[in-house]
Amino acid sequence: MDTESIIRILKEGLLLVLLLSIGPMMASLVTGLVVSVLQAVTQVQEQTLSYVPKLIAVFATLAVLGGWMLALIVQFTQVVFENIGLVR
């Protein structure tokens, strides 16, 4: 395995991590924004109020997108194993 192959695999792995993290991060961002607006409107300034809704939103996103995420991870792992010669 040459250096170019290793760099390509690392690049694809980093892009996969970025792609897989977009869903939960966007859910957390939108939930935090909604909770912040509600806090500003109602003048409730509790620091821990946004934690639980964000947690629920991230878990719900992972439950919905989990199968797709797992399929991408398995596909990437199979490609890597094939490239390094562990599986034929």
A tleap script that builds the chain and sets N, CA, C and O, in Angstrom:
source leaprc.protein.ff14SB
mol = sequence {
  NMET ASP THR GLU SER ILE ILE ARG ILE LEU
  LYS GLU GLY LEU LEU LEU VAL LEU LEU LEU
  SER ILE GLY PRO MET MET ALA SER LEU VAL
  THR GLY LEU VAL VAL SER VAL LEU GLN ALA
  VAL THR GLN VAL GLN GLU GLN THR LEU SER
  TYR VAL PRO LYS LEU ILE ALA VAL PHE ALA
  THR LEU ALA VAL LEU GLY GLY TRP MET LEU
  ALA LEU ILE VAL GLN PHE THR GLN VAL VAL
  PHE GLU ASN ILE GLY LEU VAL CARG
}
set mol.1.N position { 0.846 -1.165 0.000 }
set mol.1.CA position { 0.000 0.000 0.000 }
set mol.1.C position { 0.896 1.234 0.000 }
set mol.1.O position { 1.774 1.375 0.852 }
set mol.2.N position { 0.674 2.105 -0.939 }
set mol.2.CA position { 1.532 3.282 -1.047 }
set mol.2.C position { 0.940 4.471 -0.291 }
set mol.2.O position { -0.180 4.414 0.218 }
set mol.3.N position { 1.709 5.527 -0.235 }
set mol.3.CA position { 1.320 6.723 0.508 }
set mol.3.C position { 0.075 7.373 -0.084 }
set mol.3.O position { -0.769 7.882 0.654 }
set mol.4.N position { -0.043 7.361 -1.384 }
set mol.4.CA position { -1.204 7.966 -2.039 }
set mol.4.C position { -2.502 7.274 -1.633 }
set mol.4.O position { -3.521 7.932 -1.427 }
set mol.5.N position { -2.465 5.943 -1.519 }
set mol.5.CA position { -3.650 5.187 -1.099 }
set mol.5.C position { -4.035 5.519 0.339 }
set mol.5.O position { -5.215 5.671 0.655 }
set mol.6.N position { -3.049 5.627 1.191 }
set mol.6.CA position { -3.303 5.949 2.602 }
set mol.6.C position { -3.916 7.337 2.727 }
set mol.6.O position { -4.863 7.529 3.490 }
set mol.7.N position { -3.392 8.295 1.994 }
set mol.7.CA position { -3.925 9.654 2.036 }
set mol.7.C position { -5.350 9.681 1.499 }
set mol.7.O position { -6.192 10.395 2.043 }
set mol.8.N position { -5.639 8.923 0.450 }
set mol.8.CA position { -6.990 8.862 -0.104 }
set mol.8.C position { -7.962 8.261 0.902 }
set mol.8.O position { -9.074 8.764 1.065 }
set mol.9.N position { -7.552 7.184 1.581 }
set mol.9.CA position { -8.409 6.554 2.583 }
set mol.9.C position { -8.660 7.505 3.751 }
set mol.9.O position { -9.787 7.601 4.238 }
set mol.10.N position { -7.630 8.201 4.201 }
set mol.10.CA position { -7.798 9.168 5.284 }
set mol.10.C position { -8.737 10.306 4.878 }
set mol.10.O position { -9.575 10.741 5.667 }
set mol.11.N position { -8.588 10.779 3.647 }
set mol.11.CA position { -9.452 11.853 3.151 }
set mol.11.C position { -10.905 11.386 3.102 }
set mol.11.O position { -11.803 12.105 3.541 }
set mol.12.N position { -11.138 10.190 2.572 }
set mol.12.CA position { -12.495 9.655 2.510 }
set mol.12.C position { -13.071 9.423 3.901 }
set mol.12.O position { -14.263 9.636 4.123 }
set mol.13.N position { -12.234 8.990 4.835 }
set mol.13.CA position { -12.687 8.786 6.208 }
set mol.13.C position { -13.092 10.085 6.875 }
set mol.13.O position { -14.110 10.138 7.564 }
set mol.14.N position { -12.315 11.122 6.680 }
set mol.14.CA position { -12.650 12.425 7.261 }
set mol.14.C position { -13.924 12.998 6.638 }
set mol.14.O position { -14.750 13.587 7.335 }
set mol.15.N position { -14.075 12.826 5.340 }
set mol.15.CA position { -15.310 13.281 4.690 }
set mol.15.C position { -16.523 12.495 5.186 }
set mol.15.O position { -17.612 13.050 5.329 }
set mol.16.N position { -16.331 11.210 5.446 }
set mol.16.CA position { -17.417 10.383 5.980 }
set mol.16.C position { -17.810 10.848 7.378 }
set mol.16.O position { -18.997 10.924 7.694 }
set mol.17.N position { -16.831 11.156 8.211 }
set mol.17.CA position { -17.121 11.664 9.548 }
set mol.17.C position { -17.886 12.983 9.458 }
set mol.17.O position { -18.837 13.199 10.209 }
set mol.18.N position { -17.486 13.847 8.565 }
set mol.18.CA position { -18.180 15.120 8.371 }
set mol.18.C position { -19.617 14.883 7.916 }
set mol.18.O position { -20.539 15.519 8.427 }
set mol.19.N position { -19.816 13.989 6.975 }
set mol.19.CA position { -21.154 13.686 6.464 }
set mol.19.C position { -22.037 13.080 7.550 }
set mol.19.O position { -23.214 13.426 7.655 }
set mol.20.N position { -21.480 12.180 8.358 }
set mol.20.CA position { -22.267 11.525 9.395 }
set mol.20.C position { -22.613 12.460 10.555 }
set mol.20.O position { -23.617 12.253 11.237 }
set mol.21.N position { -21.808 13.463 10.777 }
set mol.21.CA position { -22.063 14.364 11.906 }
set mol.21.C position { -22.992 15.516 11.558 }
set mol.21.O position { -23.451 16.222 12.455 }
set mol.22.N position { -23.278 15.722 10.286 }
set mol.22.CA position { -24.127 16.849 9.885 }
set mol.22.C position { -25.540 16.728 10.462 }
set mol.22.O position { -26.078 17.715 10.965 }
set mol.23.N position { -26.142 15.558 10.403 }
set mol.23.CA position { -27.514 15.379 10.878 }
set mol.23.C position { -27.694 15.708 12.355 }
set mol.23.O position { -28.504 16.574 12.688 }
set mol.24.N position { -26.962 15.043 13.253 }
set mol.24.CA position { -27.107 15.353 14.676 }
set mol.24.C position { -26.707 16.790 15.025 }
set mol.24.O position { -27.324 17.409 15.893 }
set mol.25.N position { -25.699 17.314 14.368 }
set mol.25.CA position { -25.283 18.685 14.664 }
set mol.25.C position { -26.346 19.690 14.232 }
set mol.25.O position { -26.606 20.656 14.949 }
set mol.26.N position { -26.962 19.477 13.077 }
set mol.26.CA position { -28.012 20.383 12.625 }
set mol.26.C position { -29.242 20.295 13.538 }
set mol.26.O position { -29.878 21.310 13.822 }
set mol.27.N position { -29.575 19.087 13.995 }
set mol.27.CA position { -30.699 18.928 14.921 }
set mol.27.C position { -30.426 19.678 16.216 }
set mol.27.O position { -31.313 20.345 16.748 }
set mol.28.N position { -29.216 19.575 16.719 }
set mol.28.CA position { -28.838 20.284 17.938 }
set mol.28.C position { -28.851 21.794 17.733 }
set mol.28.O position { -29.289 22.539 18.609 }
set mol.29.N position { -28.376 22.238 16.589 }
set mol.29.CA position { -28.346 23.669 16.284 }
set mol.29.C position { -29.759 24.253 16.196 }
set mol.29.O position { -30.045 25.293 16.789 }
set mol.30.N position { -30.628 23.584 15.463 }
set mol.30.CA position { -31.994 24.084 15.294 }
set mol.30.C position { -32.739 24.061 16.631 }
set mol.30.O position { -33.448 25.008 16.970 }
set mol.31.N position { -32.574 22.981 17.381 }
set mol.31.CA position { -33.234 22.888 18.687 }
set mol.31.C position { -32.731 23.972 19.631 }
set mol.31.O position { -33.526 24.599 20.331 }
set mol.32.N position { -31.444 24.195 19.658 }
set mol.32.CA position { -30.882 25.248 20.501 }
set mol.32.C position { -31.386 26.618 20.116 }
set mol.32.O position { -31.660 27.452 20.979 }
set mol.33.N position { -31.511 26.857 18.815 }
set mol.33.CA position { -32.014 28.139 18.341 }
set mol.33.C position { -33.471 28.348 18.754 }
set mol.33.O position { -33.839 29.429 19.211 }
set mol.34.N position { -34.292 27.321 18.594 }
set mol.34.CA position { -35.708 27.417 18.975 }
set mol.34.C position { -35.846 27.644 20.473 }
set mol.34.O position { -36.628 28.492 20.902 }
set mol.35.N position { -35.096 26.896 21.271 }
set mol.35.CA position { -35.171 27.050 22.722 }
set mol.35.C position { -34.677 28.434 23.132 }
set mol.35.O position { -35.249 29.044 24.035 }
set mol.36.N position { -33.643 28.934 22.498 }
set mol.36.CA position { -33.129 30.267 22.816 }
set mol.36.C position { -34.147 31.356 22.496 }
set mol.36.O position { -34.305 32.310 23.258 }
set mol.37.N position { -34.832 31.211 21.374 }
set mol.37.CA position { -35.863 32.189 21.018 }
set mol.37.C position { -37.003 32.129 22.038 }
set mol.37.O position { -37.505 33.165 22.471 }
set mol.38.N position { -37.408 30.917 22.419 }
set mol.38.CA position { -38.464 30.790 23.419 }
set mol.38.C position { -38.039 31.367 24.766 }
set mol.38.O position { -38.846 31.979 25.465 }
set mol.39.N position { -36.779 31.172 25.127 }
set mol.39.CA position { -36.277 31.753 26.370 }
set mol.39.C position { -36.266 33.276 26.302 }
set mol.39.O position { -36.575 33.946 27.287 }
set mol.40.N position { -35.919 33.812 25.165 }
set mol.40.CA position { -35.896 35.265 25.017 }
set mol.40.C position { -37.306 35.844 25.058 }
set mol.40.O position { -37.529 36.907 25.637 }
set mol.41.N position { -38.253 35.146 24.444 }
set mol.41.CA position { -39.633 35.625 24.420 }
set mol.41.C position { -40.262 35.562 25.815 }
set mol.41.O position { -40.947 36.494 26.236 }
set mol.42.N position { -40.026 34.468 26.517 }
set mol.42.CA position { -40.645 34.294 27.837 }
set mol.42.C position { -39.785 34.850 28.966 }
set mol.42.O position { -40.222 34.855 30.116 }
set mol.43.N position { -38.603 35.307 28.676 }
set mol.43.CA position { -37.658 35.856 29.643 }
set mol.43.C position { -37.277 34.855 30.730 }
set mol.43.O position { -37.010 35.238 31.869 }
set mol.44.N position { -37.253 33.584 30.377 }
set mol.44.CA position { -36.774 32.543 31.283 }
set mol.44.C position { -35.306 32.332 30.952 }
set mol.44.O position { -34.981 31.846 29.869 }
set mol.45.N position { -34.426 32.686 31.858 }
set mol.45.CA position { -32.989 32.609 31.593 }
set mol.45.C position { -32.344 31.474 32.370 }
set mol.45.O position { -31.424 31.694 33.159 }
set mol.46.N position { -32.825 30.271 32.147 }
set mol.46.CA position { -32.261 29.095 32.794 }
set mol.46.C position { -31.227 28.474 31.859 }
set mol.46.O position { -31.538 28.149 30.713 }
set mol.47.N position { -30.008 28.312 32.343 }
set mol.47.CA position { -28.908 27.818 31.497 }
set mol.47.C position { -29.108 26.370 31.067 }
set mol.47.O position { -28.737 25.998 29.954 }
set mol.48.N position { -29.691 25.551 31.937 }
set mol.48.CA position { -29.796 24.120 31.645 }
set mol.48.C position { -31.046 23.753 30.860 }
set mol.48.O position { -31.234 22.582 30.531 }
set mol.49.N position { -31.898 24.710 30.553 }
set mol.49.CA position { -33.159 24.420 29.882 }
set mol.49.C position { -32.975 23.871 28.469 }
set mol.49.O position { -33.792 23.071 28.013 }
set mol.50.N position { -31.947 24.273 27.787 }
set mol.50.CA position { -31.766 23.829 26.403 }
set mol.50.C position { -31.075 22.474 26.295 }
set mol.50.O position { -31.017 21.903 25.206 }
set mol.51.N position { -30.555 21.953 27.391 }
set mol.51.CA position { -29.801 20.704 27.336 }
set mol.51.C position { -30.691 19.503 26.985 }
set mol.51.O position { -30.360 18.733 26.083 }
set mol.52.N position { -31.803 19.342 27.684 }
set mol.52.CA position { -32.671 18.176 27.469 }
set mol.52.C position { -33.292 18.166 26.065 }
set mol.52.O position { -33.272 17.121 25.415 }
set mol.53.N position { -33.838 19.278 25.573 }
set mol.53.CA position { -34.381 19.232 24.201 }
set mol.53.C position { -33.315 18.922 23.144 }
set mol.53.O position { -33.591 18.222 22.169 }
set mol.54.N position { -32.104 19.441 23.336 }
set mol.54.CA position { -31.031 19.123 22.390 }
set mol.54.C position { -30.704 17.636 22.431 }
set mol.54.O position { -30.514 17.005 21.392 }
set mol.55.N position { -30.641 17.086 23.632 }
set mol.55.CA position { -30.336 15.667 23.789 }
set mol.55.C position { -31.402 14.805 23.123 }
set mol.55.O position { -31.079 13.839 22.431 }
set mol.56.N position { -32.660 15.148 23.327 }
set mol.56.CA position { -33.756 14.401 22.711 }
set mol.56.C position { -33.699 14.523 21.183 }
set mol.56.O position { -33.912 13.541 20.472 }
set mol.57.N position { -33.415 15.719 20.686 }
set mol.57.CA position { -33.345 15.930 19.234 }
set mol.57.C position { -32.205 15.130 18.610 }
set mol.57.O position { -32.365 14.550 17.535 }
set mol.58.N position { -31.060 15.098 19.278 }
set mol.58.CA position { -29.918 14.346 18.739 }
set mol.58.C position { -30.216 12.844 18.751 }
set mol.58.O position { -29.921 12.145 17.782 }
set mol.59.N position { -30.803 12.345 19.852 }
set mol.59.CA position { -31.144 10.923 19.904 }
set mol.59.C position { -32.192 10.562 18.854 }
set mol.59.O position { -32.105 9.501 18.236 }
set mol.60.N position { -33.173 11.424 18.646 }
set mol.60.CA position { -34.188 11.160 17.621 }
set mol.60.C position { -33.565 11.150 16.229 }
set mol.60.O position { -33.913 10.315 15.393 }
set mol.61.N position { -32.650 12.073 15.984 }
set mol.61.CA position { -31.965 12.113 14.692 }
set mol.61.C position { -31.136 10.854 14.476 }
set mol.61.O position { -31.119 10.297 13.379 }
set mol.62.N position { -30.450 10.409 15.522 }
set mol.62.CA position { -29.659 9.179 15.406 }
set mol.62.C position { -30.558 7.965 15.201 }
set mol.62.O position { -30.188 7.035 14.484 }
set mol.63.N position { -31.733 7.965 15.821 }
set mol.63.CA position { -32.661 6.851 15.636 }
set mol.63.C position { -33.181 6.810 14.200 }
set mol.63.O position { -33.341 5.733 13.625 }
set mol.64.N position { -33.444 7.981 13.625 }
set mol.64.CA position { -33.970 8.038 12.260 }
set mol.64.C position { -32.879 7.745 11.230 }
set mol.64.O position { -33.100 6.994 10.280 }
set mol.65.N position { -31.706 8.341 11.422 }
set mol.65.CA position { -30.631 8.217 10.432 }
set mol.65.C position { -29.638 7.099 10.742 }
set mol.65.O position { -28.681 6.898 9.994 }
set mol.66.N position { -29.855 6.376 11.831 }
set mol.66.CA position { -28.891 5.363 12.269 }
set mol.66.C position { -28.620 4.269 11.248 }
set mol.66.O position { -27.470 3.880 11.048 }
set mol.67.N position { -29.664 3.771 10.603 }
set mol.67.CA position { -29.482 2.707 9.606 }
set mol.67.C position { -28.660 3.172 8.419 }
set mol.67.O position { -27.785 2.453 7.935 }
set mol.68.N position { -28.945 4.374 7.956 }
set mol.68.CA position { -28.193 4.942 6.837 }
set mol.68.C position { -26.738 5.175 7.225 }
set mol.68.O position { -25.827 4.907 6.442 }
set mol.69.N position { -26.527 5.680 8.448 }
set mol.69.CA position { -25.163 5.929 8.918 }
set mol.69.C position { -24.382 4.622 9.023 }
set mol.69.O position { -23.225 4.545 8.613 }
set mol.70.N position { -25.025 3.602 9.575 }
set mol.70.CA position { -24.362 2.304 9.717 }
set mol.70.C position { -24.015 1.719 8.355 }
set mol.70.O position { -22.942 1.140 8.184 }
set mol.71.N position { -24.904 1.862 7.393 }
set mol.71.CA position { -24.635 1.343 6.050 }
set mol.71.C position { -23.413 2.031 5.433 }
set mol.71.O position { -22.590 1.375 4.794 }
set mol.72.N position { -23.293 3.352 5.621 }
set mol.72.CA position { -22.125 4.071 5.095 }
set mol.72.C position { -20.838 3.626 5.781 }
set mol.72.O position { -19.806 3.466 5.129 }
set mol.73.N position { -20.897 3.427 7.092 }
set mol.73.CA position { -19.705 3.009 7.827 }
set mol.73.C position { -19.273 1.613 7.400 }
set mol.73.O position { -18.083 1.363 7.207 }
set mol.74.N position { -20.231 0.702 7.252 }
set mol.74.CA position { -19.908 -0.667 6.837 }
set mol.74.C position { -19.329 -0.671 5.423 }
set mol.74.O position { -18.360 -1.380 5.153 }
set mol.75.N position { -19.909 0.106 4.531 }
set mol.75.CA position { -19.408 0.185 3.153 }
set mol.75.C position { -17.980 0.725 3.144 }
set mol.75.O position { -17.122 0.188 2.443 }
set mol.76.N position { -17.721 1.772 3.907 }
set mol.76.CA position { -16.374 2.340 3.967 }
set mol.76.C position { -15.383 1.329 4.538 }
set mol.76.O position { -14.268 1.195 4.035 }
set mol.77.N position { -15.791 0.621 5.588 }
set mol.77.CA position { -14.906 -0.374 6.203 }
set mol.77.C position { -14.587 -1.501 5.230 }
set mol.77.O position { -13.444 -1.955 5.163 }
set mol.78.N position { -15.573 -1.952 4.483 }
set mol.78.CA position { -15.334 -3.006 3.501 }
set mol.78.C position { -14.356 -2.545 2.428 }
set mol.78.O position { -13.475 -3.304 2.024 }
set mol.79.N position { -14.505 -1.314 1.965 }
set mol.79.CA position { -13.596 -0.771 0.949 }
set mol.79.C position { -12.176 -0.683 1.502 }
set mol.79.O position { -11.217 -1.027 0.810 }
set mol.80.N position { -12.039 -0.226 2.737 }
set mol.80.CA position { -10.706 -0.112 3.342 }
set mol.80.C position { -10.077 -1.491 3.485 }
set mol.80.O position { -8.908 -1.671 3.144 }
set mol.81.N position { -10.838 -2.476 3.988 }
set mol.81.CA position { -10.294 -3.828 4.138 }
set mol.81.C position { -9.899 -4.430 2.794 }
set mol.81.O position { -8.892 -5.132 2.700 }
set mol.82.N position { -10.684 -4.161 1.758 }
set mol.82.CA position { -10.337 -4.653 0.430 }
set mol.82.C position { -9.051 -3.987 -0.091 }
set mol.82.O position { -8.221 -4.635 -0.730 }
set mol.83.N position { -8.902 -2.689 0.192 }
set mol.83.CA position { -7.721 -1.964 -0.280 }
set mol.83.C position { -6.446 -2.392 0.435 }
set mol.83.O position { -5.373 -2.400 -0.168 }
set mol.84.N position { -6.552 -2.749 1.718 }
set mol.84.CA position { -5.320 -3.154 2.411 }
set mol.84.C position { -5.061 -4.643 2.311 }
set mol.84.O position { -4.040 -5.125 2.802 }
set mol.85.N position { -5.967 -5.384 1.684 }
set mol.85.CA position { -5.719 -6.782 1.386 }
set mol.85.C position { -6.183 -7.756 2.440 }
set mol.85.O position { -5.777 -8.917 2.406 }
set mol.86.N position { -7.024 -7.335 3.383 }
set mol.86.CA position { -7.498 -8.265 4.408 }
set mol.86.C position { -8.650 -9.134 3.907 }
set mol.86.O position { -8.829 -10.263 4.364 }
set mol.87.N position { -9.427 -8.601 2.967 }
set mol.87.CA position { -10.567 -9.339 2.402 }
set mol.87.C position { -10.408 -9.360 0.895 }
set mol.87.O position { -9.970 -8.386 0.283 }
set mol.88.N position { -10.771 -10.484 0.313 }
set mol.88.CA position { -10.652 -10.577 -1.145 }
set mol.88.C position { -11.983 -10.577 -1.786 }
set mol.88.O position { -12.078 -10.650 -3.011 }
savepdb mol mol.pdb
quit
